[in-house]
Amino acid sequence: MLVGCIASILGYLIGSIPFAIGIQRLYGFDLKNTGSGNLGTTNMYRQGGWKPAALLLILDAGKTAIPTSLAIVYFSNPWWHVSVGLLAIVGHIWPVFLRFTGGKGVAPSLGFLLVLSPLIWASLALVASLVIRTTRYVSVASLLGAGLAPIMAYSLNLPLAYTSAITGLSTLVIFKHRSNIRRLLDGTENKV
């Protein structure tokens, strides 16, 4: 129990690492004061192109994928797997190193899903790429993925801990996209 709690706290701290800050400095721009002001992959792409965006996507997904994978190796209880991974995502959204103001959690959620269910991850990646190609709205792809992930988790009969975590995570991602939903309804959402 104590080791699981320590691992979860470490997951949160790893999730709080603001890779976007280092990448933006490397490429010479300021995400907080340009575009959407978000430290996520989409704003990184808009400001710097595909190279810094791809690097950020890999790092942000990795900061949940790696801790979750280690939790699966070291803990037999699946609730610890999701505790470590979810707290890494919480760290990304509300990072202690950035006064609890971070991203929307999509990239780290992808890392989490990749470890828990590669099939769900691959399916959502395919759907997202099709949605982005046809609509050019990343937010629509993110929201659709958040809606589909719990349905897929239940249909694949994943462990209760995994389906519960994916459902809670999907709700959180949708909640963090409130402003995007408003802009989509108003017709003012940015395209890529």
Backbone hydrogen bonds, N-H to C=O, Kabsch-Sander energy under -0.5 kcal/mol:
donor,donor_aa,acceptor,acceptor_aa,energy
5,C,1,M,-2.2
6,I,2,L,-2.5
7,A,3,V,-2.6
8,S,4,G,-2.1
9,I,5,C,-2.3
10,L,6,I,-2.5
11,G,7,A,-2.2
12,Y,8,S,-2.1
13,L,9,I,-2.3
14,I,10,L,-2.7
15,G,11,G,-2.6
16,S,12,Y,-1.5
17,I,14,I,-1.4
19,F,17,I,-1.7
21,I,18,P,-1.2
22,G,18,P,-1.0
23,I,19,F,-2.3
24,Q,20,A,-2.7
25,R,21,I,-1.7
26,L,22,G,-2.1
27,Y,23,I,-2.1
28,G,24,Q,-1.1
29,F,24,Q,-2.2
31,L,29,F,-0.6
33,N,30,D,-0.8
34,T,31,L,-1.3
37,G,34,T,-2.0
44,M,40,G,-2.0
45,Y,41,T,-2.5
46,R,42,T,-2.3
47,Q,43,N,-2.1
48,G,44,M,-2.9
49,G,44,M,-0.5
49,G,45,Y,-1.9
53,A,49,G,-1.3
54,A,50,W,-2.9
55,L,51,K,-2.1
56,L,52,P,-2.4
57,L,53,A,-2.6
58,I,54,A,-2.3
59,L,55,L,-2.4
60,D,56,L,-3.1
61,A,57,L,-2.3
62,G,58,I,-2.3
63,K,59,L,-1.6
64,T,61,A,-1.2
65,A,61,A,-2.5
66,I,62,G,-2.4
68,T,64,T,-2.2
69,S,65,A,-2.4
70,L,66,I,-2.4
71,A,67,P,-2.2
72,I,68,T,-2.1
73,V,69,S,-1.8
74,Y,70,L,-2.4
75,F,71,A,-2.4
80,W,77,N,-1.4
81,H,77,N,-0.9
82,V,78,P,-1.9
83,S,79,W,-1.8
84,V,80,W,-2.3
85,G,81,H,-1.9
86,L,82,V,-3.0
87,L,83,S,-2.2
88,A,84,V,-1.5
89,I,85,G,-1.8
90,V,86,L,-2.8
91,G,87,L,-2.2
92,H,88,A,-1.5
93,I,89,I,-2.3
94,W,90,V,-3.4
98,L,95,P,-1.1
99,R,96,V,-0.8
100,F,95,P,-3.0
101,T,98,L,-1.0
102,G,93,I,-1.8
103,G,92,H,-1.3
109,S,105,G,-1.4
110,L,106,V,-2.0
111,G,107,A,-1.6
112,F,108,P,-2.1
113,L,109,S,-2.7
114,L,110,L,-2.4
115,V,111,G,-1.3
116,L,112,F,-2.3
117,S,113,L,-3.1
121,W,117,S,-2.4
122,A,118,P,-2.7
123,S,119,L,-2.4
124,L,120,I,-2.8
125,A,121,W,-2.5
126,L,122,A,-2.1
127,V,123,S,-2.4
128,A,124,L,-3.0
129,S,125,A,-2.2
130,L,126,L,-2.0
131,V,127,V,-2.6
132,I,128,A,-2.8
133,R,129,S,-2.1
134,T,130,L,-2.0
135,T,131,V,-3.1
136,R,131,V,-0.7
136,R,132,I,-1.6
138,V,136,R,-0.6
141,A,137,Y,-1.4
142,S,138,V,-2.6
143,L,139,S,-2.6
144,L,140,V,-2.6
145,G,141,A,-2.5
146,A,142,S,-2.3
147,G,143,L,-1.9
148,L,144,L,-2.3
149,A,145,G,-2.4
151,I,147,G,-0.6
152,M,148,L,-2.5
153,A,149,A,-2.5
154,Y,150,P,-2.5
155,S,151,I,-2.3
156,L,152,M,-2.1
157,N,154,Y,-1.1
158,L,153,A,-1.9
162,Y,159,P,-0.6
163,T,159,P,-2.4
164,S,160,L,-2.7
165,A,161,A,-2.1
166,I,162,Y,-2.8
167,T,163,T,-2.2
168,G,164,S,-2.6
169,L,165,A,-2.8
170,S,166,I,-2.4
171,T,167,T,-2.0
172,L,168,G,-2.1
173,V,169,L,-2.6
174,I,170,S,-2.3
175,F,171,T,-2.4
176,K,172,L,-2.4
177,H,173,V,-0.7
177,H,174,I,-0.9
178,R,175,F,-1.4
181,I,177,H,-2.5
182,R,178,R,-2.2
183,R,179,S,-2.3
184,L,180,N,-2.8
185,L,181,I,-2.3
186,D,182,R,-2.0
187,G,183,R,-1.1
188,T,183,R,-2.6
189,E,183,R,-1.0
192,V,136,R,-2.3
